[in-house]
């Protein structure tokens, strides 16, 4: 089943923004919507305190997909995100982060997952207020929905002109997008500034009851 998972009380992204972006991504990529889940909880609540989320995670089965706009729908704490990813890997679930067009499952290269976690860590670090865009963070782009396709084409050796033609987009704009997101480094496994985060291969430790 395909689940849309929304988090209310987000300090940066409204429910309407989350839902529209996810539905646009799913429509563009041919995914059917089976269920929409909304969690009403503060970002300050720990994973152990989030009864609704834990119940949702334990209801999932192998092959299910979770669509979120941003990692904050799951947690803004890196340690908790790693716990959640371990559960996703163990139970053969797929997570799609539509803000970046990233799919995460057991087969996803570790450097892609670590890069995403590192970006979240930097956003947490640079965030100084609950309004506006944090200093040093990356703004949303209309090309985010193509992120995965772009990475794959880079892996296949396609140049910027070929990528732009395949996506029917402006060459200079897509070049700037690739450079700003460092997609060549991600595609080729050369992500920098990842010196603390590692993905431990642990079992799922999310308890259903707090």
C-alpha positions in Angstrom: 0.0 0.0 0.0 1.0 3.6 -0.6 0.7 5.8 2.5 0.9 9.6 2.6 2.2 10.6 6.1 1.7 14.2 7.2 2.8 15.8 10.4 0.8 18.7 11.8 2.3 21.4 14.0 5.3 21.5 11.8 7.2 24.8 12.4 8.1 25.1 8.8 5.8 23.2 6.5 2.0 23.4 6.6 -0.2 20.3 6.1 -1.4 21.9 2.9 2.1 22.3 1.5 3.1 18.8 2.5 0.0 17.2 1.0 0.1 19.1 -2.3 3.8 18.3 -2.9 3.4 14.7 -2.1 0.3 14.3 -4.3 2.0 16.1 -7.2 5.0 13.8 -6.9 2.7 10.7 -6.8 0.7 11.8 -9.8 3.8 12.6 -11.8 5.4 9.2 -11.0 2.3 7.1 -11.3 1.7 6.2 -7.7 -1.9 5.4 -6.4 -2.9 6.9 -3.0 -4.2 4.2 -0.7 -4.2 6.0 2.6 -3.5 9.5 4.1 -2.2 9.5 7.7 -2.0 12.7 9.8 0.0 12.8 13.0 -0.9 15.7 15.4 2.1 16.1 17.6 4.8 18.6 18.4 8.3 18.2 16.9 9.6 18.3 20.5 8.0 15.0 21.3 10.4 12.1 21.4 9.9 8.9 19.4 8.9 7.0 22.6 6.1 9.5 23.3 4.6 9.3 19.8 2.0 6.6 20.2 0.3 7.2 16.9 3.5 7.1 14.9 4.7 3.9 16.5 1.3 2.2 15.9 1.5 3.3 12.3 5.0 1.9 11.8 4.0 -1.4 13.3 1.0 -1.7 11.0 3.2 -1.6 7.9 4.0 -4.7 5.8 6.8 -5.6 3.4 6.4 -3.7 0.1 4.5 -0.8 1.6 5.5 2.7 0.7 5.5 5.8 3.0 5.5 9.2 1.2 6.6 12.2 3.3 7.4 15.7 2.2 10.4 16.1 4.5 12.2 14.0 7.1 10.7 16.1 9.8 7.5 14.3 9.3 9.3 11.3 10.8 11.6 13.1 13.2 14.1 16.0 13.3 16.4 14.0 15.6 19.1 12.2 13.7 19.3 9.3 16.2 15.6 8.7 15.8 15.8 8.9 12.0 18.4 6.2 12.1 16.2 4.0 14.2 13.3 4.6 11.8 15.5 3.8 8.8 16.7 0.6 10.4 13.0 -0.4 10.8 12.3 0.5 7.2 15.3 -1.6 6.0 14.4 -4.6 8.3 10.8 -4.8 7.2 11.4 -4.1 3.5 9.4 -0.9 3.4 10.2 2.0 1.1 10.3 5.7 2.1 9.9 8.4 -0.5 10.9 11.9 0.6 9.2 14.0 -2.1 10.9 17.3 -1.2 14.1 15.9 -2.6 12.7 13.1 -4.8 14.6 10.5 -2.9 13.6 6.9 -2.4 15.0 5.0 0.6 14.8 1.3 0.9 17.1 -1.6 1.8 18.8 -1.4 -1.6 19.5 2.4 -1.4 23.3 3.1 -1.4 24.4 4.1 2.1 26.0 7.3 0.9 22.6 8.5 -0.4 21.0 7.9 3.0 23.9 9.4 4.9 23.9 12.5 2.7 20.2 13.0 3.4 20.7 12.6 7.1 23.7 14.9 7.0 21.6 17.6 5.2 19.0 17.3 8.0 21.7 17.6 10.6 23.0 20.8 8.9 19.5 22.3 8.8 19.0 21.6 12.5 22.4 23.2 13.2 21.7 26.3 11.1 18.2 26.9 12.2 18.0 29.9 14.5 14.3 30.7 14.4 10.9 29.2 13.5 10.3 31.6 10.6 11.9 32.0 7.2 14.5 29.8 5.6 17.4 28.8 7.8 20.8 30.2 6.9 22.7 27.7 4.8 19.7 25.5 4.0 18.7 24.6 0.4 15.4 26.0 -0.9 12.8 23.9 -2.7 13.2 23.6 -6.4 10.8 22.5 -9.2 13.5 20.0 -10.2 13.3 18.1 -6.9 10.8 15.7 -8.4 13.4 14.7 -10.9 16.2 14.2 -8.4 16.3 10.5 -8.5 16.1 10.4 -12.3 18.9 12.9 -12.6 21.2 10.9 -10.3 20.5 7.8 -12.3 21.3 9.6 -15.6 24.6 10.9 -14.1 25.5 7.3 -13.1 24.8 6.3 -16.7 27.4 8.9 -17.9 24.9 11.4 -19.4 26.1 15.0 -19.5 24.0 18.1 -18.6 22.8 18.6 -22.1 21.5 15.1 -22.4 19.8 15.3 -19.0 18.2 18.6 -19.9 16.9 17.1 -23.2 15.6 14.0 -21.5 13.7 16.0 -19.0 12.7 18.8 -21.5 14.1 21.5 -19.2 16.5 24.4 -19.5 20.1 23.3 -19.7 21.6 26.1 -17.5 18.9 25.7 -14.9 19.4 22.0 -14.5 23.1 22.5 -14.4 22.7 24.9 -11.5 20.4 22.5 -9.8 22.9 19.6 -10.1 25.8 21.8 -8.8 23.8 23.2 -5.9 22.7 19.8 -4.7 26.1 18.2 -5.5 24.3 15.4 -7.3 27.4 14.4 -9.2 29.1 13.6 -5.9 26.1 11.7 -4.7 25.8 9.7 -7.9 29.5 8.8 -7.9 29.6 8.1 -4.2 31.8 11.1 -3.3 29.7 12.9 -0.8 31.8 15.1 1.4 31.3 16.5 4.9 29.9 13.2 6.2 32.3 12.4 9.0 30.1 11.8 12.0 27.1 10.0 10.7 27.2 6.3 9.9 24.3 3.9 9.5 24.6 1.2 12.1 23.1 -2.1 11.0 20.9 -2.6 14.0 17.5 -4.3 14.3 14.3 -2.3 14.5 14.1 -1.0 18.0 10.9 1.1 17.8 8.6 -0.3 20.6 4.9 -0.3 19.9 4.1 0.7 23.5 5.9 3.5 25.3 
